[in-house]
Amino acid sequence: MRHYKTEGLIEGYIQLPINIAAYTMVFMVEGQLALELNITHVATLNSNSGVTEENVYQWLWEKGNELFLDAISFPYGTKITLTSNDVINGNIATPFENLKNEGIKHL
């Protein structure tokens, strides 16, 4: 993993894909693995998503932080994968409870 940015207690790391054609940002809070946020490569190719290969990591950082700031309840160690159906015009269009998520099995 490569450090991306730190803001307050939240640290973001870029992780190279493991068994998935996606871009990944791993979020650590006070040293604990909190969230792995993925967006599929196909989603970045969809012009309606508003996310490109050039801005994907900044977008993941911003959206991951929004999940924390919005106080959405999810257990630490959650992995969320966003597809082209979930992202429209740079926004997560799918309600949080309907997003594909699971516990993290690797790192």
C-alpha positions as CSV (number, residue, x, y, z in Angstrom):
1,M,0.0,0.0,0.0
2,R,1.1,3.5,-0.7
3,H,0.2,6.5,1.6
4,Y,-2.1,8.9,-0.2
5,K,-3.3,11.5,2.4
6,T,-3.9,12.1,6.1
7,E,-6.6,14.3,7.4
8,G,-7.2,14.4,11.2
9,L,-7.4,10.8,12.4
10,I,-8.1,9.4,8.9
11,E,-5.3,8.1,6.7
12,G,-5.9,7.0,3.1
13,Y,-3.7,4.4,1.3
14,I,-3.8,3.4,-2.3
15,Q,-3.8,-0.4,-2.7
16,L,-3.1,-2.1,-5.9
17,P,-5.9,-4.4,-7.1
18,I,-6.1,-7.9,-5.7
19,N,-8.4,-10.2,-7.6
20,I,-10.5,-7.3,-8.8
21,A,-10.3,-4.9,-11.7
22,A,-10.9,-1.8,-9.6
23,Y,-9.2,1.2,-8.0
24,T,-8.9,0.9,-4.2
25,M,-8.5,3.3,-1.3
26,V,-7.9,1.8,2.2
27,F,-8.9,4.0,5.1
28,M,-7.3,3.7,8.5
29,V,-8.6,5.5,11.6
30,E,-6.3,5.7,14.6
31,G,-4.3,2.9,13.1
32,Q,-7.3,0.6,12.7
33,L,-8.5,-0.7,9.3
34,A,-11.8,1.0,8.9
35,L,-12.9,0.9,5.2
36,E,-11.8,-0.4,1.9
37,L,-13.5,1.6,-0.9
38,N,-13.3,0.3,-4.4
39,I,-14.7,1.5,-7.7
40,T,-14.5,-0.8,-10.7
41,H,-12.4,0.1,-13.7
42,V,-15.5,-0.2,-15.9
43,A,-17.2,2.5,-13.8
44,T,-14.3,4.9,-14.6
45,L,-14.8,4.2,-18.3
46,N,-18.5,5.1,-18.1
47,S,-18.9,8.8,-19.0
48,N,-22.0,9.1,-16.8
49,S,-20.1,8.2,-13.6
50,G,-18.1,11.4,-13.5
51,V,-15.1,9.5,-12.3
52,T,-12.0,9.1,-14.5
53,E,-8.8,7.3,-14.2
54,E,-7.1,10.7,-13.7
55,N,-9.3,11.7,-10.7
56,V,-10.2,8.3,-9.3
57,Y,-8.0,8.4,-6.1
58,Q,-9.0,11.9,-5.2
59,W,-12.6,10.9,-5.7
60,L,-12.2,7.8,-3.5
61,W,-10.6,9.9,-0.8
62,E,-13.4,12.4,-0.9
63,K,-16.2,9.8,-0.9
64,G,-14.6,7.7,1.8
65,N,-14.3,10.8,4.0
66,E,-18.0,11.7,3.3
67,L,-19.0,8.2,4.6
68,F,-17.2,9.0,7.9
69,L,-18.5,12.6,8.1
70,D,-22.1,11.5,7.4
71,A,-21.8,9.2,10.3
72,I,-23.0,6.3,8.3
73,S,-22.9,3.2,10.5
74,F,-20.7,0.4,9.2
75,P,-18.4,-1.9,11.0
76,Y,-14.7,-1.4,10.8
77,G,-13.2,-3.6,8.2
78,T,-15.9,-3.1,5.7
79,K,-15.2,-3.5,2.0
80,I,-17.4,-1.6,-0.4
81,T,-17.2,-2.0,-4.2
82,L,-18.9,0.6,-6.4
83,T,-19.9,-0.3,-10.0
84,S,-21.0,1.9,-12.9
85,N,-24.6,1.5,-11.7
86,D,-23.8,3.0,-8.3
87,V,-22.0,6.2,-9.5
88,I,-23.7,9.0,-11.5
89,N,-22.1,12.4,-12.1
90,G,-19.5,11.9,-9.4
91,N,-22.0,11.0,-6.7
92,I,-22.8,7.7,-5.1
93,A,-26.4,7.2,-6.3
94,T,-27.1,3.9,-4.7
95,P,-28.3,4.1,-1.1
96,F,-25.6,2.9,1.3
97,E,-27.6,-0.1,2.5
98,N,-27.9,-1.4,-1.1
99,L,-24.2,-1.1,-1.9
100,K,-22.1,-4.3,-2.4
101,N,-20.2,-4.6,0.9
102,E,-18.5,-7.3,2.8
103,G,-15.9,-7.8,5.5
104,I,-12.3,-7.4,4.3
105,K,-10.5,-10.7,3.8
106,H,-7.1,-9.4,2.9
107,L,-4.4,-6.7,3.4
